[in-house]
Amino acid sequence: MTSIETLDLSHNKLSGTIPPSLVQLSFLSKFSVADNQLEGAIPTGGQFMTFPNSSFQGNDLCGFHALSCPLDSKPEEVDSGPTGKSSRVELELDGVYVGIAVGFVFGIICFIGTDKYVWTWKF
């Protein structure tokens, strides 16, 4: 079952929450639970970050693709394996911030280096 590529459960009057274990379906490229009676937090991580908001519309869901979740209904953390790291949005955002900082520093170094050597050239 881990090699499922498409899962469309829309318009089925499903109720309850989206199982956090679906995050582990790494081959899942299309997913929709639109227009059901689901509630709670949308699981984060895995392929779930790539699905459009329309995949979750028509439900009472919260999280990355919808409204912010209340404090008592945070998205489920799913263990990503032996590293013990969870697949939460915060971890992904940390990587983005580090990438921005590294790019900024690299850009400044290139600008200063170019500016220094341009003035030493003879025309």
N, C-alpha and C positions, 0 to 999 in steps of 0.2 A: 504494500500500500504506500510505501514511501516514494514511489516513482510516479505518482499521480501528477499530471500536467494541468488538467482543467477540472475545476470543481464549481459548478453553478447550482446553488441551492436557493436561488431567488424565487419569490412568490410561492412559498410552500407553507406559510403560516407556522414556521418554526418558532419556538419560544426558548427562553433560557439564555445562556451565554455562549460565546464562541470559545470552543475548547483551546486552551493555550498550546496544546500539543500539536496543533495544525502548523505552528511556526516551524516545526521540524521537517515539514514537507519541502525539501529543497528544490524539487523539480517543478513545483507549482508555479505556472506562469499566468494563469487566469483563474480568478476567484470572485465569486459574488454570493452574497447573502442578502441582497437588496430586497426590500419590501416584505419583511417577515415581522415577527414580534420579538426580536432579540433585544437584550438589554445588557448593560454592564460595559466593561472595558474591552476595547479591541486589542488583541494580543499584539505586541511589538516584536520586531526582529524578523529575521529570515526574509522571505519574499513578501511579507505583509506590508513592508514599507514601500513596495513598488506598485501596489494595487491602487487604482483610482478611487476617489471618494465615492463615486457612484456605486461601487461594489458594496457599500455599507449603508446607503441611504434607505429611508423608510423604516428605520428601526430606532430604538432608544439606546443607541450606543455612544460611547465617549472614548476619547483617546486621540491618537495621532491623526486619524482621518475625520474626526468629528469634534464635538465640543470637549472642553477640558473635563476630566473626570473629577468628581468630588473626592475629598480626602479618603473617604471610607471605601472607595471603589477604584483603587489604583490598578493600572494594567498588571497582569500577572507576569512575574519574572519566570523565564524559562531558562534552565541551566543549559548552556551551550556546549557542555562537554567537560572533559577533565580539567580544563583551565579554571573552571569555577566562575567564569565571568557570565553575567546575564546579558541578554540581548536587548538592552533597553536603549531608548532614544538618546539618553544622556551620554552613553558611551560613544555613540556615533557622532554626536555634536562635539565631544571633546576632540575627536580626530579632525573634524572640520576646523576647529579653532587652532589646533596645532599646525595644520596645513596652511592656514591663512598667515599665521605668525612666521613660519618658515619662508613662505613666499615673499612676505613684506621685507624680512631681513635680507633675503637674497636680492630683491629688487634694489634696496638701498645700497648694498655692496656693489652691485653692477653699476649703478648710477655714479657712485663716488669713484669707482675704478675707471670708468669711461671718462668722467670729467677730468680726472687727474692726468690721464694719458693724452687726451685731446689737446690740452694746453702745451704739452711737450712736443707735439708734432710741428714740423716746419713746413710751411706752405710755399 
